[in-house]
């Protein structure tokens, strides 16, 4: 009888490995009758990811990706109550987020010292609209660090942020509802429900409703969203997945406190400096995605993804200007503008993969094409006669008065539209020289064209075209199953219209070029339950835009910016039931060469940017988060988020102080429900999450939330 059971187990395992499948669907061939075998399956790690799909454009073991990559899993997001993408990304080393730059709304991201505002993706396809991304429908977030244009095209200088949406699970039915209540009248409800039919059709629905005030006076966030998805296993070798995201938000444009004498003003963190009746900020986002997977044989497959994105935002800015420094009675000037910016994206990319021996050596070949169109419009109208306000005792009128911009009639300050076109082809090959040595090489050719139509000034009707190759190469050494060491080199490019803005100073320039050199290690311990990672890198922009010394109205490609640094990470189980996610990054970023001179925000002097530090780049930053199951039901945990000081202006006269914030969590888990308590800023330290040259956004004071999770 024992031999018969062993034979059945071997047959079941052979069936599993021989059954063809496609990403996004559970596809199996009915080769043998179903054999049920009970084994002690390994428990999935809560915070450690074994595979990722971002580093090589196909799902691959983390140890086979020769580049630093961070994966923020759903369990970590839930443990921290990280409801926004910006909160989830606090777990990623070398990444910082600001409230916005230059009136930008939505998340503004800096990665390894370089802006990554246009480097956001969803399921591997570009998703770069400006809005505040929620985590209610996400399975995980993958962040690939270092220049990566061979995979993602324009941008991707410091890396890319690729969110992975939840998909239907064939063969399962479930429903999970979360109800969260907290300080400042915080109320949030989410739903995650799914079922399948005949093991061929699967549906899943994620929903969100949030209504919350804030520790900041007159602030609020009302947000709702829905994200349905459908999966159809057409045949054992093909599958179609459809996903829709619709999210709307009504909130307040608020960048926080004024900067005073080069640091955040020593005023109450609850102070509101806007107009009580002028808190307009709305977002309306719709993203539709279709993913088709086809397996031609055991060795070859194809994936096509189509993405349509529609983004609309309308808001009144409230920005700070010059300060009249009279001590405690100091005032700050304010500007206000009514703005809107609709955007539409169309992207289609097709990937082919072949896994076949080459001259007797294992070999995986990936190639594909990408085409895309983007249309972005921007209108802005300034309010007039906006009064200054006291920095330390702000008392504001209800509205700016008769000078408020209520619509887009009359004289506008900006009215332009920008259209872009992307056509690209790429090839990537991973070649196994020996079982211990692997070579990765590839390149991508991009054609990127942009055209700007300025309705206020025909002389600003501009065009820019880039045609460029971006290669990548890496060498992997894996002397044992638990060790992986690599050296990688990658490139990227930044065209002038990367973020839909052309000017006479930049329209005729070629793209900026970047390269990343990286040496790293990925080690597994305790039979793979714990992983440690480390990377030493240099990321440099070799031809940065800088002022033309012969014509201050033009730019030339003669600057240089560089970030030297290293990262460390620890993920998984330290001991049974003791989970940890810990990251640390050291970044030494410098503007090595620049002809640009700017007026200092504080001194008013003319200051050269050469030798200065880039904005929003702390030298030291990281997070340690750990949880422990005291019993199978009770879980306790917490962590610290820390960052050293950083400059928020290019002239390095304005500084955001460093901070360390301590959070804690306590949870009770039951088969049908969970109860979880979270405390934020447990020590009630005053700190600032982000800032700009004239503003500083304070972090939340000590506060708490209670979540009830009902599971079916």
Secondary structure in CASP SS format (residue, H / E / C, confidence):
PFRMAT SS
TARGET T0000
AUTHOR 0000-0000-0000
METHOD secondary structure of the structure
MODEL  1
X C 1.00
X H 1.00
X H 1.00
X H 1.00
X H 1.00
X H 1.00
X H 1.00
X H 1.00
X H 1.00
X H 1.00
X H 1.00
X H 1.00
X H 1.00
X H 1.00
X H 1.00
X H 1.00
X H 1.00
X H 1.00
X C 1.00
X C 1.00
X C 1.00
X E 1.00
X C 1.00
X C 1.00
X E 1.00
X C 1.00
X C 1.00
X C 1.00
X C 1.00
X C 1.00
X C 1.00
X C 1.00
X C 1.00
X C 1.00
X C 1.00
X C 1.00
X C 1.00
X C 1.00
X C 1.00
X C 1.00
X C 1.00
X C 1.00
X C 1.00
X C 1.00
X C 1.00
X C 1.00
X C 1.00
X C 1.00
X C 1.00
X C 1.00
X E 1.00
X E 1.00
X C 1.00
X C 1.00
X C 1.00
X C 1.00
X C 1.00
X C 1.00
X C 1.00
X E 1.00
X E 1.00
X H 1.00
X H 1.00
X H 1.00
X C 1.00
X C 1.00
X C 1.00
X C 1.00
X E 1.00
X E 1.00
X E 1.00
X E 1.00
X E 1.00
X H 1.00
X H 1.00
X H 1.00
X H 1.00
X H 1.00
X H 1.00
X H 1.00
X C 1.00
X C 1.00
X C 1.00
X E 1.00
X H 1.00
X H 1.00
X H 1.00
X H 1.00
X H 1.00
X H 1.00
X H 1.00
X C 1.00
X C 1.00
X C 1.00
X E 1.00
X E 1.00
X E 1.00
X E 1.00
X C 1.00
X C 1.00
X C 1.00
X C 1.00
X C 1.00
X C 1.00
X C 1.00
X C 1.00
X C 1.00
X E 1.00
X E 1.00
X E 1.00
X E 1.00
X C 1.00
X C 1.00
X E 1.00
X E 1.00
X C 1.00
X C 1.00
X C 1.00
X C 1.00
X E 1.00
X E 1.00
X E 1.00
X C 1.00
X C 1.00
X E 1.00
X E 1.00
X C 1.00
X C 1.00
X C 1.00
X C 1.00
X C 1.00
X C 1.00
X C 1.00
X E 1.00
X C 1.00
X C 1.00
X C 1.00
X E 1.00
X E 1.00
X E 1.00
X E 1.00
X E 1.00
X E 1.00
X E 1.00
X E 1.00
X C 1.00
X C 1.00
X C 1.00
X H 1.00
X H 1.00
X H 1.00
X H 1.00
X C 1.00
X C 1.00
X E 1.00
X C 1.00
X C 1.00
X C 1.00
X E 1.00
X E 1.00
X E 1.00
X E 1.00
X E 1.00
X E 1.00
X E 1.00
X C 1.00
X C 1.00
X C 1.00
X C 1.00
X C 1.00
X C 1.00
X C 1.00
X C 1.00
X E 1.00
X E 1.00
X E 1.00
X E 1.00
X E 1.00
X E 1.00
X E 1.00
X E 1.00
X E 1.00
X C 1.00
X C 1.00
X C 1.00
X E 1.00
X E 1.00
X E 1.00
X E 1.00
X E 1.00
X E 1.00
X E 1.00
X E 1.00
X E 1.00
X E 1.00
X E 1.00
X E 1.00
X C 1.00
X C 1.00
X C 1.00
X E 1.00
X E 1.00
X E 1.00
X E 1.00
X E 1.00
X E 1.00
X E 1.00
X E 1.00
X E 1.00
X E 1.00
X E 1.00
X E 1.00
X E 1.00
X C 1.00
X C 1.00
X C 1.00
X C 1.00
X C 1.00
X C 1.00
X E 1.00
X E 1.00
X E 1.00
X E 1.00
X E 1.00
X E 1.00
X E 1.00
X E 1.00
X E 1.00
X E 1.00
X E 1.00
X E 1.00
X E 1.00
X E 1.00
X E 1.00
X E 1.00
X C 1.00
X C 1.00
X E 1.00
X E 1.00
X E 1.00
X E 1.00
X E 1.00
X E 1.00
X E 1.00
X E 1.00
X E 1.00
X E 1.00
X E 1.00
X E 1.00
X E 1.00
X E 1.00
X C 1.00
X C 1.00
X C 1.00
X C 1.00
X C 1.00
X E 1.00
X E 1.00
X E 1.00
X E 1.00
X C 1.00
X C 1.00
X E 1.00
X E 1.00
X C 1.00
X C 1.00
X C 1.00
X C 1.00
X C 1.00
X C 1.00
X C 1.00
X C 1.00
X C 1.00
X C 1.00
X C 1.00
X C 1.00
X C 1.00
X C 1.00
X C 1.00
X C 1.00
X E 1.00
X E 1.00
X E 1.00
X E 1.00
X E 1.00
X E 1.00
X E 1.00
X E 1.00
X E 1.00
X E 1.00
X E 1.00
X E 1.00
X E 1.00
X E 1.00
X E 1.00
X C 1.00
X C 1.00
X C 1.00
X C 1.00
X E 1.00
X E 1.00
X E 1.00
X E 1.00
X E 1.00
X E 1.00
X E 1.00
X E 1.00
X E 1.00
X E 1.00
X E 1.00
X E 1.00
X E 1.00
X E 1.00
X E 1.00
X E 1.00
X E 1.00
X E 1.00
X E 1.00
X E 1.00
X E 1.00
X E 1.00
X E 1.00
X E 1.00
X E 1.00
X C 1.00
X C 1.00
X H 1.00
X H 1.00
X H 1.00
X C 1.00
X E 1.00
X E 1.00
X E 1.00
X E 1.00
X E 1.00
X E 1.00
X E 1.00
X E 1.00
X E 1.00
X E 1.00
X C 1.00
X C 1.00
X E 1.00
X E 1.00
X E 1.00
X E 1.00
X E 1.00
X E 1.00
X E 1.00
X E 1.00
X E 1.00
X E 1.00
X E 1.00
X E 1.00
X E 1.00
X C 1.00
X C 1.00
X E 1.00
X C 1.00
X C 1.00
X E 1.00
X C 1.00
X E 1.00
X E 1.00
X E 1.00
X E 1.00
X E 1.00
X E 1.00
X E 1.00
X E 1.00
X E 1.00
X E 1.00
X E 1.00
X E 1.00
X E 1.00
X E 1.00
X E 1.00
X E 1.00
X E 1.00
X E 1.00
X E 1.00
X E 1.00
X C 1.00
X C 1.00
X C 1.00
X C 1.00
X C 1.00
X C 1.00
X E 1.00
X E 1.00
X C 1.00
X C 1.00
X C 1.00
X C 1.00
X C 1.00
X C 1.00
X C 1.00
X C 1.00
X C 1.00
X C 1.00
X C 1.00
X C 1.00
X C 1.00
X C 1.00
X C 1.00
X C 1.00
X C 1.00
X C 1.00
X C 1.00
X C 1.00
X C 1.00
X C 1.00
X C 1.00
X E 1.00
X E 1.00
X E 1.00
X E 1.00
X E 1.00
X E 1.00
X E 1.00
X E 1.00
X E 1.00
X E 1.00
X E 1.00
X E 1.00
X E 1.00
X E 1.00
X E 1.00
X E 1.00
X E 1.00
X E 1.00
X E 1.00
X C 1.00
X C 1.00
X C 1.00
X C 1.00
X E 1.00
X E 1.00
X E 1.00
X E 1.00
X E 1.00
X E 1.00
X E 1.00
X E 1.00
X E 1.00
X E 1.00
X E 1.00
X E 1.00
X E 1.00
X E 1.00
X E 1.00
X E 1.00
X E 1.00
X E 1.00
X C 1.00
X C 1.00
X C 1.00
X H 1.00
X H 1.00
X H 1.00
X C 1.00
X E 1.00
X E 1.00
X E 1.00
X E 1.00
X E 1.00
X E 1.00
X E 1.00
X E 1.00
X E 1.00
X E 1.00
X E 1.00
X E 1.00
X E 1.00
X E 1.00
X E 1.00
X E 1.00
X C 1.00
X C 1.00
X C 1.00
X C 1.00
X C 1.00
X E 1.00
X E 1.00
X E 1.00
X E 1.00
X E 1.00
X E 1.00
X E 1.00
X E 1.00
X E 1.00
X E 1.00
X E 1.00
X E 1.00
X C 1.00
X C 1.00
X C 1.00
X C 1.00
X C 1.00
X C 1.00
X C 1.00
X C 1.00
X C 1.00
X C 1.00
X C 1.00
X C 1.00
X C 1.00
X C 1.00
X C 1.00
X C 1.00
X C 1.00
X E 1.00
X E 1.00
X E 1.00
X E 1.00
X E 1.00
X E 1.00
X E 1.00
X E 1.00
X E 1.00
X E 1.00
X E 1.00
X E 1.00
X E 1.00
X E 1.00
X C 1.00
X C 1.00
X C 1.00
X C 1.00
X E 1.00
X E 1.00
X E 1.00
X E 1.00
X E 1.00
X E 1.00
X E 1.00
X E 1.00
X E 1.00
X E 1.00
X E 1.00
X E 1.00
X E 1.00
X E 1.00
X E 1.00
X E 1.00
X E 1.00
X E 1.00
X E 1.00
X C 1.00
X C 1.00
X E 1.00
X E 1.00
X E 1.00
X E 1.00
X E 1.00
X E 1.00
X E 1.00
X E 1.00
X E 1.00
X E 1.00
X E 1.00
X E 1.00
X E 1.00
X E 1.00
X E 1.00
X E 1.00
X E 1.00
X E 1.00
X E 1.00
X E 1.00
X E 1.00
X E 1.00
X E 1.00
X E 1.00
X E 1.00
X C 1.00
X C 1.00
X E 1.00
X E 1.00
X E 1.00
X E 1.00
X E 1.00
X E 1.00
X E 1.00
X E 1.00
X E 1.00
X E 1.00
X E 1.00
X E 1.00
X E 1.00
X E 1.00
X E 1.00
X E 1.00
X C 1.00
X C 1.00
X C 1.00
X E 1.00
X E 1.00
X E 1.00
X C 1.00
X C 1.00
X C 1.00
X C 1.00
X C 1.00
X C 1.00
X E 1.00
X E 1.00
X E 1.00
X C 1.00
X C 1.00
X C 1.00
X C 1.00
X C 1.00
X C 1.00
X C 1.00
X C 1.00
X C 1.00
X C 1.00
X C 1.00
X E 1.00
X E 1.00
X E 1.00
X E 1.00
X E 1.00
X E 1.00
X E 1.00
X E 1.00
X E 1.00
X E 1.00
X C 1.00
X C 1.00
X C 1.00
X C 1.00
X E 1.00
X E 1.00
X E 1.00
X E 1.00
X E 1.00
X E 1.00
X E 1.00
X E 1.00
X E 1.00
X E 1.00
X C 1.00
X C 1.00
X E 1.00
X E 1.00
X C 1.00
X C 1.00
X C 1.00
X C 1.00
X C 1.00
X C 1.00
X C 1.00
X E 1.00
X E 1.00
X C 1.00
X C 1.00
X E 1.00
X E 1.00
X E 1.00
X E 1.00
X E 1.00
X E 1.00
X E 1.00
X E 1.00
X E 1.00
X E 1.00
X E 1.00
X C 1.00
X C 1.00
X C 1.00
X E 1.00
X E 1.00
X E 1.00
X E 1.00
X E 1.00
X E 1.00
X E 1.00
X E 1.00
X C 1.00
X C 1.00
X C 1.00
X C 1.00
X C 1.00
X C 1.00
X C 1.00
X E 1.00
X E 1.00
X E 1.00
X E 1.00
X C 1.00
X C 1.00
X C 1.00
X E 1.00
X E 1.00
X E 1.00
X E 1.00
X C 1.00
X C 1.00
X C 1.00
X C 1.00
X E 1.00
X E 1.00
X E 1.00
X E 1.00
X E 1.00
X E 1.00
X E 1.00
X E 1.00
X E 1.00
X C 1.00
END
